[in-house]
Amino acid sequence: MRFSISLFCILLITTSCISTKPQTTKQNVDKPIDADSIIASISVASPPKIDALNLSNLVSLMESLNNIPFEQREVTLKSIKDEAKTVLDQPWPKALDTNPIRSRYNVFVTDIHVAADKRLDQNVAAQQANAIVKMKKSWNIFIGQISHVEASAVLEMAPR
């Protein structure tokens, strides 16, 4: 009797200690075509020619996001983030090295970090597309500021 009770207890302990197969959560990618159209809806503004700052690589990488499939976009976003850090570390011309312009560029860099490193939950493609659109809008505001074109930050920052 003691043997059967102890055997039952051992069996109960071993079955409760055995871990089940970990459940993998699959990210939901709904309609990446809709996300592609969201990304393509905002165009990237071209910067004025500035010899001290090389912004052409950054612009070409951001423009390429319209044509890159969802599965490969994360790599391009990380490249944009690295390029933006490079521009941030370069010496800026005195005319552009002002607090409002640098602050606007820092907002753009923050939006890149959010788009590249964001942990996405439901509907991954749409969330990534919205982060990319926000990044593009902050870039356009930055370019408007350095181009001396008056950009309405109130209208651009309003949630849609």
FENNOR-V35087 format. One record per backbone hydrogen bond with DSSP energy under -0.5 kcal/mol. CO is the residue of the C=O (numbers start at 1). NH is the residue of the N-H. If there is no record, write none. Layout:
co;nh
CO;NH
CO;NH
//
This chain:
co;nh
1;5
2;6
3;7
4;8
5;9
6;10
7;11
8;12
9;13
10;14
11;15
12;16
13;17
14;18
24;26
27;29
28;30
28;124
29;31
31;34
31;35
32;36
33;37
34;38
35;39
36;40
37;41
38;41
39;42
41;43
43;45
48;50
52;54
53;55
55;59
56;60
57;61
58;62
59;63
60;64
61;65
62;65
63;66
64;67
64;68
69;72
69;73
70;73
70;74
72;76
73;77
74;78
75;79
76;80
77;81
78;82
79;83
80;84
81;85
82;86
83;87
84;88
85;89
86;90
87;90
93;96
93;97
96;98
98;102
99;103
100;104
101;105
102;106
103;107
104;108
105;109
106;110
107;111
108;112
109;113
110;114
111;115
112;116
113;117
114;118
118;120
121;28
123;127
124;128
125;129
126;130
127;131
128;132
129;133
130;134
131;135
132;136
133;137
134;138
135;139
136;140
137;141
138;142
139;143
140;144
141;145
142;146
143;147
144;149
145;148
148;150
149;151
151;153
152;156
153;157
155;158
//
